[in-house]
Amino acid sequence: MSERTSLPYSPSHLSTRQLNMRTATTWNDLLNPGEATDFFSRRAFPLFEPTTRSYSAANALWLAELSRLVYRHDIEETTPPPQPTQTYFLEQAGCTRRQFFHSRKTGTQAILVEFNGATPYAVLVFRGTEQRIKDAITDLTLGTLSSNTGKIGVHQGFKLALDAVCSEIEAALTPLTCPIFYTGHSLGAALATLAAARHAPTALYTFGSPRVGDADFVASLKDIASNIHRVVNGNDVVTTLPPESFGFQHVGTLHALTAPTSDNAEASWIEGLSKPPKFLADHAPINYVDGI
C-alpha cells in the first residue's frame, strides 16, 4: 500500500528557479545545501511506497529530498537554529523526527524519521560532507585494502565515522518492526551503505556515493544487493572516487540520471570561480532532487 503525505506548500508560490528552471547551480547549492528553504516544495511529491524493495522513482525522490534536508542544522547543533527548522520541514512533510545522532569526535550526523500512516515506515538518513576539518579527515582516510586475503576491506575513514554512532543507531533501530529505508548523499551515502552491511534495511538508496569497499565487501552484501539502489547524476565526480585502481568497487544497481542542461555545462575554469563546473554541479543534492 502506498502512503500519501500532505506537503506544506503549493507550487503557486515558487519562483522560476524553484520550479526546476534554473540556469545554473551555485556554490551554495553544492557546499551549503542545508541553507535552502525550499525543502519538499520544488515539485509535487508522489506517493511513497513503503513495502517496495525494488527501485521506485517516487521513493527515490522522497529519499533524495531527505538526504538534502539532513544537511540543515537544528537545535542540537545551532542555537538558535536556522528558521524554519529542520524539524519544521519534516513535520510539514508528514513525519516525526525520532532521533538525531551526532558524534563530536568524528563529526558524523544522521537522523531517524518515522512516517505513521496506514503502513508506517522509517528512514535513517546520514549527512554528507560539510565544510569542516573532521569531515575532510573522514573522506581522506582511505586506509589500505588487502587483496586476496579473504578479509573484507572498507574505507577506514567511513568505517570510523560510522563506528562513532553505530551502537546508538542500532539501539534505535532494534525495536522497530516497520519497513526501514537507509539513505544519504555523498559521505552520507557511504555511511548508509556501511550501515546496511551491519543491519539490513528494507532498501538502501544512495545519491552521489563514493566507492566504499572492495570486492569482498560487495560480496558481503549479496543477500540485499537487489535492494541497493545507487543513483548517479550526470558526471558527478564523487562517484568516481576512490579510484578502482585502489581496489574499491561500487555496490548495488546503478540508476543514472540525466543532469539538466545549465550554464554549468559550458562553464570555463574562470567561470568556475563564480559557479561550480558541471562535474561538481552534478554532485549538488538539489540536482539529484530535480533530476529524478
Contacts in CASP RR format, 6 or more apart in sequence:
PFRMAT RR
TARGET T0000
AUTHOR 0000-0000-0000
METHOD contacts of the structure
MODEL  1
MSERTSLPYSPSHLSTRQLNMRTATTWNDLLNPGEATDFFSRRAFPLFEP
TTRSYSAANALWLAELSRLVYRHDIEETTPPPQPTQTYFLEQAGCTRRQF
FHSRKTGTQAILVEFNGATPYAVLVFRGTEQRIKDAITDLTLGTLSSNTG
KIGVHQGFKLALDAVCSEIEAALTPLTCPIFYTGHSLGAALATLAAARHA
PTALYTFGSPRVGDADFVASLKDIASNIHRVVNGNDVVTTLPPESFGFQH
VGTLHALTAPTSDNAEASWIEGLSKPPKFLADHAPINYVDGI
1 50 0 8 1.000
1 51 0 8 1.000
1 118 0 8 1.000
1 119 0 8 1.000
2 47 0 8 1.000
2 48 0 8 1.000
2 49 0 8 1.000
2 50 0 8 1.000
2 58 0 8 1.000
3 47 0 8 1.000
3 48 0 8 1.000
3 49 0 8 1.000
3 50 0 8 1.000
3 115 0 8 1.000
3 117 0 8 1.000
3 118 0 8 1.000
3 119 0 8 1.000
3 121 0 8 1.000
4 47 0 8 1.000
5 45 0 8 1.000
5 48 0 8 1.000
5 93 0 8 1.000
5 94 0 8 1.000
5 95 0 8 1.000
5 115 0 8 1.000
6 94 0 8 1.000
7 40 0 8 1.000
7 41 0 8 1.000
7 44 0 8 1.000
7 45 0 8 1.000
7 92 0 8 1.000
7 93 0 8 1.000
8 40 0 8 1.000
8 41 0 8 1.000
8 89 0 8 1.000
8 92 0 8 1.000
8 93 0 8 1.000
9 40 0 8 1.000
9 41 0 8 1.000
11 19 0 8 1.000
11 41 0 8 1.000
11 43 0 8 1.000
11 44 0 8 1.000
13 41 0 8 1.000
14 38 0 8 1.000
14 41 0 8 1.000
14 42 0 8 1.000
18 38 0 8 1.000
18 41 0 8 1.000
18 42 0 8 1.000
19 42 0 8 1.000
19 43 0 8 1.000
20 42 0 8 1.000
20 43 0 8 1.000
20 260 0 8 1.000
20 290 0 8 1.000
22 260 0 8 1.000
22 262 0 8 1.000
22 290 0 8 1.000
23 262 0 8 1.000
23 263 0 8 1.000
24 262 0 8 1.000
24 263 0 8 1.000
24 264 0 8 1.000
24 267 0 8 1.000
24 275 0 8 1.000
24 281 0 8 1.000
25 262 0 8 1.000
25 264 0 8 1.000
25 275 0 8 1.000
25 276 0 8 1.000
25 281 0 8 1.000
25 284 0 8 1.000
25 286 0 8 1.000
25 287 0 8 1.000
26 275 0 8 1.000
26 276 0 8 1.000
27 274 0 8 1.000
27 275 0 8 1.000
27 276 0 8 1.000
28 35 0 8 1.000
29 36 0 8 1.000
29 281 0 8 1.000
29 284 0 8 1.000
29 285 0 8 1.000
29 286 0 8 1.000
29 287 0 8 1.000
30 276 0 8 1.000
30 280 0 8 1.000
30 281 0 8 1.000
30 283 0 8 1.000
30 284 0 8 1.000
31 131 0 8 1.000
32 71 0 8 1.000
32 131 0 8 1.000
33 68 0 8 1.000
33 71 0 8 1.000
33 284 0 8 1.000
33 285 0 8 1.000
33 286 0 8 1.000
34 68 0 8 1.000
34 69 0 8 1.000
34 71 0 8 1.000
34 72 0 8 1.000
34 73 0 8 1.000
35 72 0 8 1.000
35 82 0 8 1.000
36 68 0 8 1.000
36 72 0 8 1.000
36 286 0 8 1.000
37 84 0 8 1.000
39 65 0 8 1.000
39 68 0 8 1.000
39 69 0 8 1.000
39 72 0 8 1.000
39 89 0 8 1.000
39 93 0 8 1.000
40 65 0 8 1.000
40 69 0 8 1.000
40 89 0 8 1.000
40 92 0 8 1.000
40 93 0 8 1.000
42 286 0 8 1.000
42 289 0 8 1.000
42 290 0 8 1.000
43 289 0 8 1.000
43 290 0 8 1.000
45 58 0 8 1.000
45 61 0 8 1.000
45 62 0 8 1.000
45 65 0 8 1.000
46 57 0 8 1.000
46 58 0 8 1.000
46 61 0 8 1.000
47 58 0 8 1.000
48 58 0 8 1.000
48 59 0 8 1.000
48 62 0 8 1.000
48 115 0 8 1.000
48 121 0 8 1.000
49 56 0 8 1.000
49 58 0 8 1.000
49 59 0 8 1.000
50 115 0 8 1.000
50 119 0 8 1.000
50 120 0 8 1.000
50 121 0 8 1.000
50 178 0 8 1.000
50 179 0 8 1.000
50 202 0 8 1.000
51 119 0 8 1.000
51 179 0 8 1.000
52 59 0 8 1.000
52 203 0 8 1.000
53 202 0 8 1.000
53 203 0 8 1.000
53 226 0 8 1.000
53 227 0 8 1.000
54 203 0 8 1.000
54 226 0 8 1.000
54 227 0 8 1.000
55 229 0 8 1.000
55 253 0 8 1.000
55 255 0 8 1.000
57 292 0 8 1.000
59 181 0 8 1.000
59 203 0 8 1.000
59 205 0 8 1.000
60 205 0 8 1.000
60 229 0 8 1.000
60 231 0 8 1.000
60 255 0 8 1.000
60 292 0 8 1.000
61 289 0 8 1.000
61 292 0 8 1.000
63 123 0 8 1.000
63 125 0 8 1.000
63 181 0 8 1.000
63 183 0 8 1.000
63 184 0 8 1.000
63 205 0 8 1.000
63 207 0 8 1.000
64 183 0 8 1.000
64 185 0 8 1.000
64 205 0 8 1.000
64 207 0 8 1.000
64 231 0 8 1.000
64 285 0 8 1.000
64 288 0 8 1.000
64 289 0 8 1.000
64 292 0 8 1.000
65 289 0 8 1.000
66 113 0 8 1.000
66 123 0 8 1.000
66 125 0 8 1.000
66 183 0 8 1.000
66 184 0 8 1.000
67 125 0 8 1.000
67 183 0 8 1.000
67 184 0 8 1.000
67 185 0 8 1.000
67 188 0 8 1.000
67 189 0 8 1.000
67 207 0 8 1.000
67 285 0 8 1.000
67 288 0 8 1.000
68 185 0 8 1.000
68 285 0 8 1.000
68 286 0 8 1.000
68 288 0 8 1.000
68 289 0 8 1.000
69 86 0 8 1.000
69 89 0 8 1.000
69 90 0 8 1.000
69 125 0 8 1.000
70 86 0 8 1.000
70 109 0 8 1.000
70 110 0 8 1.000
70 111 0 8 1.000
70 125 0 8 1.000
70 126 0 8 1.000
70 127 0 8 1.000
70 128 0 8 1.000
70 184 0 8 1.000
71 127 0 8 1.000
71 128 0 8 1.000
71 130 0 8 1.000
71 285 0 8 1.000
72 82 0 8 1.000
72 85 0 8 1.000
72 86 0 8 1.000
72 89 0 8 1.000
73 81 0 8 1.000
73 82 0 8 1.000
73 86 0 8 1.000
74 81 0 8 1.000
74 85 0 8 1.000
74 86 0 8 1.000
74 87 0 8 1.000
74 97 0 8 1.000
74 100 0 8 1.000
75 81 0 8 1.000
75 85 0 8 1.000
75 87 0 8 1.000
76 100 0 8 1.000
76 102 0 8 1.000
77 102 0 8 1.000
77 109 0 8 1.000
86 97 0 8 1.000
86 111 0 8 1.000
87 97 0 8 1.000
90 96 0 8 1.000
90 97 0 8 1.000
90 113 0 8 1.000
91 97 0 8 1.000
94 115 0 8 1.000
95 113 0 8 1.000
95 114 0 8 1.000
95 115 0 8 1.000
95 116 0 8 1.000
95 123 0 8 1.000
96 113 0 8 1.000
96 114 0 8 1.000
96 115 0 8 1.000
96 116 0 8 1.000
97 111 0 8 1.000
97 112 0 8 1.000
97 113 0 8 1.000
98 111 0 8 1.000
98 112 0 8 1.000
98 113 0 8 1.000
98 114 0 8 1.000
98 122 0 8 1.000
98 172 0 8 1.000
99 111 0 8 1.000
99 112 0 8 1.000
99 172 0 8 1.000
100 109 0 8 1.000
100 110 0 8 1.000
100 111 0 8 1.000
101 108 0 8 1.000
101 109 0 8 1.000
101 110 0 8 1.000
101 111 0 8 1.000
101 112 0 8 1.000
101 165 0 8 1.000
101 168 0 8 1.000
101 169 0 8 1.000
101 172 0 8 1.000
102 108 0 8 1.000
102 109 0 8 1.000
102 165 0 8 1.000
103 109 0 8 1.000
103 161 0 8 1.000
103 164 0 8 1.000
103 165 0 8 1.000
105 164 0 8 1.000
106 134 0 8 1.000
106 138 0 8 1.000
106 160 0 8 1.000
106 161 0 8 1.000
106 164 0 8 1.000
107 132 0 8 1.000
107 134 0 8 1.000
107 135 0 8 1.000
107 138 0 8 1.000
107 161 0 8 1.000
107 164 0 8 1.000
108 126 0 8 1.000
108 127 0 8 1.000
108 138 0 8 1.000
108 161 0 8 1.000
108 162 0 8 1.000
108 164 0 8 1.000
108 165 0 8 1.000
108 191 0 8 1.000
109 126 0 8 1.000
109 127 0 8 1.000
110 124 0 8 1.000
110 125 0 8 1.000
110 126 0 8 1.000
110 127 0 8 1.000
110 165 0 8 1.000
110 169 0 8 1.000
110 188 0 8 1.000
110 191 0 8 1.000
111 124 0 8 1.000
111 125 0 8 1.000
112 122 0 8 1.000
112 123 0 8 1.000
112 124 0 8 1.000
112 125 0 8 1.000
112 169 0 8 1.000
112 172 0 8 1.000
112 173 0 8 1.000
113 122 0 8 1.000
113 123 0 8 1.000
113 125 0 8 1.000
114 120 0 8 1.000
114 121 0 8 1.000
114 122 0 8 1.000
114 123 0 8 1.000
114 178 0 8 1.000
115 121 0 8 1.000
115 122 0 8 1.000
115 123 0 8 1.000
119 178 0 8 1.000
119 179 0 8 1.000
120 178 0 8 1.000
121 178 0 8 1.000
121 179 0 8 1.000
121 180 0 8 1.000
121 181 0 8 1.000
121 202 0 8 1.000
122 176 0 8 1.000
122 178 0 8 1.000
122 179 0 8 1.000
122 180 0 8 1.000
122 181 0 8 1.000
123 180 0 8 1.000
123 181 0 8 1.000
123 182 0 8 1.000
123 183 0 8 1.000
124 169 0 8 1.000
124 173 0 8 1.000
124 180 0 8 1.000
124 181 0 8 1.000
124 182 0 8 1.000
124 183 0 8 1.000
124 192 0 8 1.000
124 195 0 8 1.000
124 201 0 8 1.000
125 182 0 8 1.000
125 183 0 8 1.000
125 184 0 8 1.000
125 192 0 8 1.000
126 182 0 8 1.000
126 183 0 8 1.000
126 184 0 8 1.000
126 187 0 8 1.000
126 188 0 8 1.000
126 189 0 8 1.000
126 191 0 8 1.000
126 192 0 8 1.000
126 195 0 8 1.000
127 184 0 8 1.000
127 187 0 8 1.000
127 188 0 8 1.000
128 135 0 8 1.000
128 184 0 8 1.000
128 185 0 8 1.000
128 186 0 8 1.000
128 187 0 8 1.000
128 188 0 8 1.000
128 189 0 8 1.000
128 191 0 8 1.000
129 135 0 8 1.000
129 136 0 8 1.000
129 138 0 8 1.000
129 139 0 8 1.000
129 186 0 8 1.000
129 187 0 8 1.000
129 188 0 8 1.000
135 187 0 8 1.000
137 157 0 8 1.000
138 157 0 8 1.000
138 158 0 8 1.000
138 160 0 8 1.000
138 161 0 8 1.000
138 187 0 8 1.000
139 157 0 8 1.000
139 187 0 8 1.000
139 210 0 8 1.000
141 155 0 8 1.000
141 156 0 8 1.000
141 157 0 8 1.000
141 160 0 8 1.000
142 155 0 8 1.000
142 156 0 8 1.000
142 157 0 8 1.000
142 242 0 8 1.000
142 246 0 8 1.000
143 155 0 8 1.000
143 156 0 8 1.000
143 157 0 8 1.000
145 153 0 8 1.000
145 213 0 8 1.000
145 214 0 8 1.000
145 246 0 8 1.000
145 247 0 8 1.000
145 248 0 8 1.000
146 153 0 8 1.000
147 214 0 8 1.000
147 247 0 8 1.000
150 216 0 8 1.000
151 216 0 8 1.000
152 213 0 8 1.000
152 214 0 8 1.000
152 216 0 8 1.000
152 217 0 8 1.000
152 220 0 8 1.000
153 213 0 8 1.000
153 214 0 8 1.000
153 216 0 8 1.000
153 217 0 8 1.000
154 194 0 8 1.000
154 212 0 8 1.000
154 213 0 8 1.000
154 214 0 8 1.000
154 217 0 8 1.000
155 190 0 8 1.000
155 210 0 8 1.000
155 211 0 8 1.000
155 212 0 8 1.000
155 213 0 8 1.000
155 242 0 8 1.000
155 248 0 8 1.000
158 187 0 8 1.000
158 190 0 8 1.000
158 191 0 8 1.000
158 194 0 8 1.000
158 212 0 8 1.000
159 194 0 8 1.000
161 187 0 8 1.000
161 191 0 8 1.000
162 191 0 8 1.000
162 194 0 8 1.000
162 195 0 8 1.000
162 198 0 8 1.000
166 195 0 8 1.000
166 198 0 8 1.000
169 195 0 8 1.000
169 199 0 8 1.000
170 198 0 8 1.000
170 199 0 8 1.000
173 180 0 8 1.000
173 199 0 8 1.000
179 202 0 8 1.000
180 201 0 8 1.000
180 202 0 8 1.000
181 201 0 8 1.000
181 202 0 8 1.000
181 203 0 8 1.000
181 204 0 8 1.000
181 205 0 8 1.000
182 192 0 8 1.000
182 195 0 8 1.000
182 196 0 8 1.000
182 201 0 8 1.000
182 203 0 8 1.000
182 204 0 8 1.000
182 205 0 8 1.000
183 189 0 8 1.000
183 192 0 8 1.000
183 204 0 8 1.000
183 205 0 8 1.000
183 206 0 8 1.000
183 207 0 8 1.000
184 191 0 8 1.000
184 192 0 8 1.000
184 205 0 8 1.000
184 206 0 8 1.000
184 207 0 8 1.000
184 209 0 8 1.000
185 206 0 8 1.000
185 207 0 8 1.000
185 208 0 8 1.000
185 285 0 8 1.000
185 288 0 8 1.000
186 207 0 8 1.000
186 208 0 8 1.000
186 209 0 8 1.000
186 210 0 8 1.000
186 238 0 8 1.000
186 283 0 8 1.000
187 210 0 8 1.000
188 209 0 8 1.000
189 206 0 8 1.000
189 207 0 8 1.000
189 208 0 8 1.000
189 209 0 8 1.000
189 210 0 8 1.000
190 206 0 8 1.000
190 209 0 8 1.000
190 210 0 8 1.000
190 212 0 8 1.000
192 204 0 8 1.000
192 206 0 8 1.000
193 204 0 8 1.000
193 206 0 8 1.000
193 209 0 8 1.000
193 212 0 8 1.000
193 228 0 8 1.000
193 251 0 8 1.000
194 212 0 8 1.000
195 201 0 8 1.000
196 204 0 8 1.000
196 221 0 8 1.000
196 224 0 8 1.000
196 228 0 8 1.000
197 217 0 8 1.000
197 220 0 8 1.000
197 221 0 8 1.000
200 223 0 8 1.000
200 224 0 8 1.000
201 224 0 8 1.000
201 227 0 8 1.000
202 227 0 8 1.000
203 227 0 8 1.000
203 228 0 8 1.000
203 229 0 8 1.000
204 224 0 8 1.000
204 227 0 8 1.000
204 228 0 8 1.000
204 229 0 8 1.000
205 229 0 8 1.000
205 231 0 8 1.000
206 228 0 8 1.000
206 229 0 8 1.000
206 230 0 8 1.000
206 231 0 8 1.000
207 231 0 8 1.000
207 233 0 8 1.000
207 285 0 8 1.000
207 288 0 8 1.000
208 230 0 8 1.000
208 231 0 8 1.000
208 232 0 8 1.000
208 233 0 8 1.000
208 236 0 8 1.000
208 238 0 8 1.000
208 239 0 8 1.000
208 283 0 8 1.000
208 288 0 8 1.000
209 230 0 8 1.000
209 238 0 8 1.000
209 239 0 8 1.000
209 250 0 8 1.000
210 238 0 8 1.000
210 239 0 8 1.000
210 241 0 8 1.000
210 242 0 8 1.000
211 241 0 8 1.000
211 242 0 8 1.000
211 244 0 8 1.000
211 248 0 8 1.000
211 249 0 8 1.000
211 250 0 8 1.000
212 248 0 8 1.000
212 251 0 8 1.000
213 247 0 8 1.000
213 248 0 8 1.000
213 249 0 8 1.000
213 251 0 8 1.000
214 247 0 8 1.000
214 248 0 8 1.000
214 249 0 8 1.000
215 247 0 8 1.000
215 249 0 8 1.000
217 249 0 8 1.000
217 251 0 8 1.000
218 225 0 8 1.000
218 249 0 8 1.000
218 250 0 8 1.000
218 251 0 8 1.000
221 228 0 8 1.000
221 251 0 8 1.000
221 252 0 8 1.000
225 251 0 8 1.000
225 252 0 8 1.000
225 253 0 8 1.000
226 253 0 8 1.000
228 251 0 8 1.000
228 252 0 8 1.000
228 253 0 8 1.000
229 252 0 8 1.000
229 253 0 8 1.000
229 255 0 8 1.000
230 250 0 8 1.000
230 251 0 8 1.000
230 252 0 8 1.000
230 253 0 8 1.000
230 254 0 8 1.000
230 255 0 8 1.000
231 255 0 8 1.000
231 257 0 8 1.000
231 288 0 8 1.000
231 292 0 8 1.000
232 239 0 8 1.000
232 254 0 8 1.000
232 255 0 8 1.000
232 256 0 8 1.000
232 257 0 8 1.000
233 257 0 8 1.000
233 259 0 8 1.000
233 282 0 8 1.000
233 283 0 8 1.000
233 287 0 8 1.000
233 288 0 8 1.000
233 291 0 8 1.000
234 256 0 8 1.000
234 257 0 8 1.000
234 258 0 8 1.000
234 259 0 8 1.000
234 282 0 8 1.000
235 259 0 8 1.000
235 278 0 8 1.000
235 279 0 8 1.000
235 282 0 8 1.000
236 279 0 8 1.000
236 282 0 8 1.000
236 283 0 8 1.000
237 279 0 8 1.000
237 280 0 8 1.000
237 282 0 8 1.000
237 283 0 8 1.000
238 283 0 8 1.000
239 250 0 8 1.000
242 248 0 8 1.000
257 288 0 8 1.000
257 291 0 8 1.000
257 292 0 8 1.000
258 291 0 8 1.000
259 265 0 8 1.000
259 278 0 8 1.000
259 281 0 8 1.000
259 282 0 8 1.000
259 287 0 8 1.000
259 291 0 8 1.000
260 287 0 8 1.000
260 290 0 8 1.000
260 291 0 8 1.000
262 278 0 8 1.000
262 281 0 8 1.000
263 271 0 8 1.000
263 275 0 8 1.000
264 275 0 8 1.000
264 276 0 8 1.000
264 277 0 8 1.000
264 278 0 8 1.000
264 281 0 8 1.000
265 278 0 8 1.000
267 275 0 8 1.000
267 276 0 8 1.000
267 277 0 8 1.000
267 278 0 8 1.000
269 277 0 8 1.000
271 277 0 8 1.000
275 281 0 8 1.000
276 284 0 8 1.000
281 287 0 8 1.000
END
